């Protein structure tokens, strides 16, 4: 077995988790390494899980090394017991997955099974995320259309989020070769759980994507969007601030998609399939919301947003870009 840092790197490199999960596990496992280093007074590069403790006889003679045990894991979690329940949950998931990897690879004893830390005391009741109402979504898209310096990209990006319910990692991993133009769909070769699926597109969006790829000279091996997860989150935050809207995360757009589908009369089982949920209980959590949906509302200043969403997206973008170029 290699040192702890090297084993973590190999675990992350060979895992089949989504990009977002790998990023999260990497963050928490790096914190784990740092604190194990402090607890054992060992340099991070020299932590050997098989040689955490030294055993001596009564005369002070070295007998052997002993591997990491559940006591050290307990110390780690007790040191972090002031963290939020979600932090403790994600840290536990990260460390548990890593030790299961070691168990499979080396038949290493999974010490997490003997941890005494009371994780149940740090659980929290599920609270649905803040989801933008219909009016707020209209205001958001109005801000994108009127203020974006990359309208063709940003408009298409958020339209895809809102009309497909895609996860952020699924959006960033879309390649041009994954788009089925005639079928009006996108093949997602790797989704959460390392599964593949076909994503149906709203009518006209495939044509909009084709125009976008032509405009940007994208080839079959190019990603549809040359943006990282962090950059997309920052983009969302920028437009929310400009629109004077409450802060929400990218994942809440999946909830918005589910709620709009539900309000439109779609069967929850269909919504479950579109969201790629394994269990209906997860989909039901998405459909819990206290927001006012403003169904049927029409505000004069936002009529162009409805047209933008319901007709030819890229054509509207093209006209606006042309208009801007003429002004400059």
N, C-alpha and C positions, 0 to 999 in steps of 0.2 A: 504494500500500500504506500502511496506517495504522501507528501505532507498535505495538511488540510486544505490549503489554498489551491494546490494543484488538483486535488480530487474534486473540489467544487467547480473548478474551471472545466474539468472533464465531464462532470455531471451536467452542467449547463450546455456544453457543446454537443453532447450526444442525446439530449432529451428531445422529446417530440412535442413539447409544450408550445403554446403560441408565443409570439414575440413579446406580447405584453406580460405574460406569465413569467417568461424568462427574465425580463427586466425586473419584475417585482422580486423574484427569487434571488436574483443577483444582489439586489439592494439589501435584503434581509440577511442573506448569508454572509455578506461582507461585514455587516454589523456583528453577526455571530462570531466571526473570526476575530474581530477586534476585541470583543469582550472576553472570549476564551483566552486570548493572549494576555489580557490583564489579569484574569483570574488565576492563570497558571504561571504568570510571570515568564512567559516564553515569547520570543520574537515570532511575529505572525508567519514568517517564512519557514519556521522550524517546528511548527505544531504537528506532532505525529499522534494521531488518535490512538495508536497502539502503545504509546509511551507517555501517557499523561501523568501518571503517578510513578514514584520510585519507592520500592519496598526494601526495608533494611531489617536486619536481625537485631537482637538486643545489644550486640557488641558494636553495632553501627556499620556492619558490613552490608554492602549492596547485595540484594538477592535477585531482584527482577523488576521489570517495568510492568505496570498495569494499565489497561486501556481506559478510555473515557467511560464514565458511568452516568447513571441517571442523576446522581447528586449534583454533578457539575451543570447539567441541563437545568435542574431545579434552581440552582444559584443564578443562572443566566436569566430565567424568567422572573425570579423574585427581584432581581436588580432592576427589571423593567416593568414591574407591576404598576407603576404610575402611568404607563402608556395607555392609549385608548384601547377599547375592546377590539376594534378592527385591526390595530397594530399587532396586538398579541395574537389574534387569529391568523393573520398573514405570516407572522414570524413562525408560528407553530407549523403552518402548512409547509413553509419553505424548508424548515429543518427536518420535519418528518419525511418529506419527499427525498431529501438528500440522504438520510439514513436508510431509507428503503432501497435507494440506489446502491449504497454500500453493502447492504444485506444481500442483494441480488448478485453483485459483482464479486464480493469476497466472503460471503457467508458471515458477514460481520454482525455482531449482536446489535439488534435495534434497541438502543437504550431508551428511546422515547416511550416504549411500552411500559416502563417502570417509573416514569416520572410521576411525582406526587403533587405537583403544582395543580391547584384547583382551577382549571381552565373555565369550568362552568360558572365560576363566580365573576368571570369577566366577559360573559356573553352579553349581547344587547338585543333588544327587540328590533326586528326589521322595520326600518322607516323608509317608505318610498322616497326616492330622490325628488328634489324640486324639478318640476317639469314645466316648460313654457306653455302657456295657454295658446289657443289659436291666434288671438289678437297679438300676443307677444311674438309668436312665430312670424306673423305678417310684418310686424315692425322690424324684426331681425332681418328678414330677407330684403325689406325696403332699404335697410342700412347697407347690406352687402351690395345691392345693385347700385346704390347712389354714391358709395364711398370707396369701393374696392379699387385698388391699383392693378389687380389681377382678376378682373371680373369673370373672364371665361373659366379660369381655374376655380376660384373660390365659389362662384355660383354653382358650378357643376358638383363640386365637392359636397357642399351642404345639401344640395338637392338629392344627391345619392344617399347621404345619411338619412334624410327625412323620408325618402320614398322606398327605401329598402330595409331599414332597420339593421344595417351592417354594423359589426364591431369595428373599432378603429383599426385594429390589426388587419382585418379583412380588406378594408379600404386601401390601406397603404401597400398591401401585397398584390393588388390587382395589376396584372400585366396585360398589354394590348392583345397578346395571343390568347388570353383567357376569355375574351369577349366574343360571344356568338352573335354576330350582327343580324343574321336572318331570323334567328330564334328569339331575338330581343332579350338576351340573358347573358349572365356572366358565370363562368365556371370558377368556383373557389376551390382550388386544389388542397388548401390546408386551412381548416377552420379550428375553432376551439375543440380540443379532444383529438386533434390530428385527423379529422374527417374531411371529406370533400363533399361539396354540394353544388347545385346549380341555382343561381340567384335570378329569379325573374325580374325584369325591369318594367317599369311603367311605360306605357305606349309612348313612343317618340324619343325616349331617353337614349336608346342605342344610337339613333341617328344624330343626336346631340353630341354623344361621345365621339362618334366618327368625325364630325366637324372639328371637334376639339383636338383630336389626334392629328388631323390634317394641318390645322393652324399651328401646331407646335412641332410638326415634323417628327412625330413619335413612330418608332419602329416596333415590330412585333415583340421584341425582347425588353422594351422599355416599360417601366412602371407607368400606370395611368397618371399618378400624382407623384412628383418628386418631392415628397414631404415626409418628415418623420412624425412619429406620434406626438412628440413634444411641440413641433411646429404647428400641428393641427390644433392642439389644445390652446396654444398661444393665439392662433387665428380666431378661434371661437371666442376667447376672452376679449380680444380686441374689438370685435364686432358687438359683443354684448355691452362693453363699456361705451362704445360710440352710440349705441341705441338706448343707453340708460336703462338696461334690463338687468334683472337679478343674475347673480353668478350661477351658472349650471355647468356640469361637466359634459364631455362629449357623449358619454354613455347614456346620459338622460335623453339624447335624441332617439335612442332605441325605444325608450319608454314612450316618447312622443309618437313614434311610428305605431307602436302597439295600440296606444290609446285612440289614435285617429282611425286605425283599422277597426277597432272595437266599436267606436262611435258610428262608423259607417256601416255597421251591421255584419261585419265578418265574424265567422265562427271562431271561437277561441282555439280550436284544434288547428285551423288554418294559420292563425297567428303564431301558434306554437311552432309549426313547421317553418314558417318564414323567418322566425327568430332563431331557428336551430336549437331549440330547447329540448332536452331529453325528457323533462317531466312537465306535465301540465301545471303543477304547483308553482313552478318558476314563472310561467307565463301569467298565472293568476296574480302573482305579486306585481308584475309589470302593469296590470290593468287596474290596480288599486291606485286611486288618485283623488285628491280633493280639489283639483283645479277646476275652474269654470271654463268649459270648452268653447263657449261662444259659437255654437253651431249656427250656421246660416247668416252670421254677421257679415255685413258688407260696408266698409268704410271707404268713402270716395278716394281719399289719398292713397289707399292701399289696393285699389282695383288692379293696378299694374302688377302687383305681386301675385295676385290670383292668376293673371294672364301668364305671368312668368312661370308659375308652377304648373299650370294646367294646359299650356300649349307648347310651342316649340321653344325650349329653353335657349338653345344655342343661337337661334335666329334673333331673339331679343338681345342677347349678349353682343352678337355681331353688330347690330344696329347701334347699340350704345357705344361700343368701342369706336365705330366709324364716326359717330357724332363727336366723341371726345377728341379724336384725331383731327377733325376739321376745326375744332375750337382752338387747338394748339398750333 
